[in-house]
Amino acid sequence: MIRIDIADLTIHRGGRAVVAGVTLALPSPGLVGIIGPNGAGKSTLARAMAGQPGARTGRVLVDGTDVATIAPARLAERIGYLPQTFQPHWDITARMLIALGARRAAGVPPGAVEAAIGAAGLTGKADRPWPSLSGGERAQALLAAVTVTDPPCLIADEPGASLDIRHRIALMRDLRRRGRTRLVVTVLHDLELATAFCDRLVLMEGGGVVAEGTPAEVVASGRLGEVFGTVFETAVHGGLTVARPAIGEFLCG
Ligand SMILES: Nc1ncnc2c1ncn2[C@@H]1O[C@H](COP(=O)(O)OP(=O)(O)OP(=O)(O)O)[C@@H](O)[C@H]1O
């Protein structure tokens, strides 16, 4: 189990606050989605949670300890961070990347790399040069490299961006399963999947948190349409509130 608390966090980039006075409590377990329009500060917040050093005011606490004071090796064992983009400029294969990921933590069982390759659907492709993998295959390999150690906390920035819909749904199911016993924080642009699968949502705009709670609470806040500048329709499936852009409104308008 792990707990991340963010206390009045402000991060400046390019002379302005791109994360502005954010206070959040993220207790484990659970799947938390960070949503918001482009430039809202989601990735900057996710990186700060993962311990990226840099000038800031306020604090990110991991189990009550300021993340800035935790040794990198210890942090790597506790938090797996999947960046939005990753472009190796050396010759690497998926197997090498996943094996490197496995070295972040002690006690990773023998066979974990092979199992992760299989679970990521990369059997037969794991020894190919990185550039020969498709965008979706690379995304699966990256996620496997981060989750191979089964960290108590996974922070993933748009992990499904290059996946087709079947794989995106499979990914969300996997994150939700992981979120039953771990803390999973993921930046998401697909609001339908975010509202359907996440336990909690954090809606950001202009560096601040404008709504936070269960998907039903965030939808009920009425801020989604305002923040994204679009019209949403909501549906309730089996007690879950799912929001999606009302595409029909635009086709007819
Ligand atoms: N080094 C930097 N210098 C200047 N501005 C920066 C820097 N890093 C980030 N920003 C700005 O900070 C804001 C927040 O960026 P961030 O990547 O956190 O947004 P985001 O919500 O993840 O966006 P997206 O959905 O487009 O990925 C953006 O306006 C970005 O241009």
The ligand as an SDF file (V2000), in Angstrom:
LIG
                    3D

 31 33  0  0  0  0  0  0  0  0999 V2000
    9.5890   23.8310  -19.9240 N   0  0  0  0  0  0  0  0  0  0  0  0
    8.4580   24.5250  -20.1830 C   0  0  0  0  0  0  0  0  0  0  0  0
    8.5330   25.8290  -20.5610 N   0  0  0  0  0  0  0  0  0  0  0  0
    7.4070   26.5420  -20.7980 C   0  0  0  0  0  0  0  0  0  0  0  0
    6.1650   26.0400  -20.6680 N   0  0  0  0  0  0  0  0  0  0  0  0
    6.0630   24.7500  -20.3200 C   0  0  0  0  0  0  0  0  0  0  0  0
    7.1960   23.9220  -20.0420 C   0  0  0  0  0  0  0  0  0  0  0  0
    6.7570   22.6920  -19.6840 N   0  0  0  0  0  0  0  0  0  0  0  0
    5.4180   22.7320  -19.7500 C   0  0  0  0  0  0  0  0  0  0  0  0
    4.9970   23.9640  -20.1280 N   0  0  0  0  0  0  0  0  0  0  0  0
    3.6090   24.4070  -20.3020 C   0  0  0  0  0  0  0  0  0  0  0  0
    2.9060   23.9860  -19.1760 O   0  0  0  0  0  0  0  0  0  0  0  0
    1.5490   23.7250  -19.5090 C   0  0  0  0  0  0  0  0  0  0  0  0
    1.1640   22.3830  -18.9280 C   0  0  0  0  0  0  0  0  0  0  0  0
    1.8540   21.3730  -19.6380 O   0  0  0  0  0  0  0  0  0  0  0  0
    1.4670   19.8460  -19.4170 P   0  0  0  0  0  0  0  0  0  0  0  0
    2.3220   19.0430  -20.3320 O   0  0  0  0  0  0  0  0  0  0  0  0
    1.5340   19.5370  -17.9700 O   0  0  0  0  0  0  0  0  0  0  0  0
   -0.0500   19.8540  -19.8860 O   0  0  0  0  0  0  0  0  0  0  0  0
   -1.0440   18.6250  -20.1400 P   0  0  0  0  0  0  0  0  0  0  0  0
   -2.2980   18.9310  -19.3970 O   0  0  0  0  0  0  0  0  0  0  0  0
   -0.3760   17.3400  -19.8330 O   0  0  0  0  0  0  0  0  0  0  0  0
   -1.2840   18.7950  -21.7010 O   0  0  0  0  0  0  0  0  0  0  0  0
   -1.5850   17.7170  -22.8760 P   0  0  0  0  0  0  0  0  0  0  0  0
   -2.9690   17.2070  -22.6570 O   0  0  0  0  0  0  0  0  0  0  0  0
   -1.4900   18.5790  -24.0860 O   0  0  0  0  0  0  0  0  0  0  0  0
   -0.5180   16.6600  -22.8320 O   0  0  0  0  0  0  0  0  0  0  0  0
    1.4760   23.7930  -21.0370 C   0  0  0  0  0  0  0  0  0  0  0  0
    0.8950   25.0280  -21.3890 O   0  0  0  0  0  0  0  0  0  0  0  0
    2.9240   23.7350  -21.4630 C   0  0  0  0  0  0  0  0  0  0  0  0
    3.1370   24.4510  -22.6590 O   0  0  0  0  0  0  0  0  0  0  0  0
  1  2  1  0
  2  3  1  0
  2  7  2  0
  3  4  2  0
  4  5  1  0
  5  6  2  0
  6  7  1  0
  6 10  1  0
  7  8  1  0
  8  9  2  0
  9 10  1  0
 10 11  1  0
 11 12  1  0
 11 30  1  0
 12 13  1  0
 13 14  1  0
 13 28  1  0
 14 15  1  0
 15 16  1  0
 16 17  2  0
 16 18  1  0
 16 19  1  0
 19 20  1  0
 20 21  2  0
 20 22  1  0
 20 23  1  0
 23 24  1  0
 24 25  2  0
 24 26  1  0
 24 27  1  0
 28 29  1  0
 28 30  1  0
 30 31  1  0
M  END
$$$$
